[in-house]
Amino acid sequence: AFRRCVELKYSQQVRLTSRSGGAVTLIPLSAGATLGGAMWHLTAALESVLYLPRFGHQKERLLGGAALDDVPARLTLLIADASAADATPP
């Protein structure tokens, strides 16, 4: 199964097509929370989805913050992690 995995760079578009003719475009964007972490922009037909499993919006010493400028202004759906929503900042 891992032989079919493909390494992607940030902002590199990958188009996945099905036998029925449908297609989904995936774009990894810098999430800014962990080294190598990505948020995913998915598009299919007229739908646009942003999946943020974990992200950091602030620029830090090692991390440049989430690439929110690369996200389209109009999304159909935004899916964000809220596991630290009740955490108190240090």
Secondary structure in CASP SS format (residue, H / E / C, confidence):
PFRMAT SS
TARGET T0000
AUTHOR 0000-0000-0000
METHOD secondary structure of the structure
MODEL  1
A C 1.00
F H 1.00
R H 1.00
R H 1.00
C C 1.00
V C 1.00
E C 1.00
L C 1.00
K C 1.00
Y C 1.00
S C 1.00
Q C 1.00
Q C 1.00
V E 1.00
R E 1.00
L E 1.00
T E 1.00
S C 1.00
R C 1.00
S C 1.00
G C 1.00
G C 1.00
A E 1.00
V E 1.00
T E 1.00
L E 1.00
I E 1.00
P E 1.00
L E 1.00
S E 1.00
A C 1.00
G C 1.00
A C 1.00
T C 1.00
L C 1.00
G C 1.00
G C 1.00
A E 1.00
M E 1.00
W E 1.00
H E 1.00
L E 1.00
T E 1.00
A E 1.00
A C 1.00
L C 1.00
E E 1.00
S E 1.00
V E 1.00
L E 1.00
Y E 1.00
L E 1.00
P C 1.00
R C 1.00
F C 1.00
G C 1.00
H C 1.00
Q C 1.00
K C 1.00
E C 1.00
R C 1.00
L C 1.00
L C 1.00
G C 1.00
G C 1.00
A C 1.00
A C 1.00
L H 1.00
D H 1.00
D H 1.00
V C 1.00
P C 1.00
A C 1.00
R C 1.00
L C 1.00
T C 1.00
L E 1.00
L E 1.00
I E 1.00
A E 1.00
D C 1.00
A C 1.00
S C 1.00
A C 1.00
A C 1.00
D C 1.00
A C 1.00
T C 1.00
P C 1.00
P C 1.00
END
